[in-house]
Amino acid sequence: MASLALLLLYPLIKNVILSFQDINKIEFIQRKYPFAGFDNYTQLLGDSNFWTVVVRSFAFTFANVVLIMVIGSLIGILLNRLGKWMRLVLSMALVMAWAMPIVASVQVFYWLFDEQFGVMNWVMRTLGFSGYEQHNWFETGFSTLTIVTILVVWGSIPFVALNMYAGLTTVGAELYEAARMDGANGWQTFWKVVFPNLKPFFLVTTFLEVIWVFKAFTQVYAMNKGGPDRASEILPVFAYVEGQSQAHYGLAAAISVLTIVILLVVMSFYFRLILKQEEEQ
């Protein structure tokens, strides 16, 4: 408890205090910390750019979580149906993708979509598409976040797939046999047999993925620093740019506090669903 208080609680309290202060570059150098009340929060809540970033963050999170859960679950089902050696090969590939450092994976994906030497431009030209001579994949915020989404999904699928496979090993073979005897097809077997038995897995895993994706700072910032023209910023990157690049420290702290509040409000409904599921069991 003492370690958690030192590493987590103290910085959180300091950040909340900072969010009520008007600290910019001059105040920081002069070590003056004037109290600003709710001015930072009022400024943010009345800023259309802030709400644009909020909507972008939710859209980014939703797209990533849906893709991660769907593709990860399908690969988990595939692992359960493969033979011993093929399952081992696929599991090793998933673990290697999962273990790859984020900054290194960002650099690899940046090279893949490089304007001059990127593999993707070569692939598009090979397939016969025109206009991909030195095409800039990072020209817009949408295309940048699309590439980041591919990166985040690629790095997150192994967690879902391996946990899905582990969960499937707990579903008794007699349940599948009973479903086949009742004439159920593959989709009906999944929906009527697999999903009810693994519902806690889906709830908890989705809960974790929402938190991890919502605060995906490294992938977005390392890919294009929230650009171009701050058009690919999500809330964590927005707070960092305001604090470190713009030197609006009090405002950046307020952004981070609002990010936590927004995430807590959204996840409280989902957390209640998880608790309800546990009570039913």
Disulfide bonds with the S-S distance in Angstrom:
none
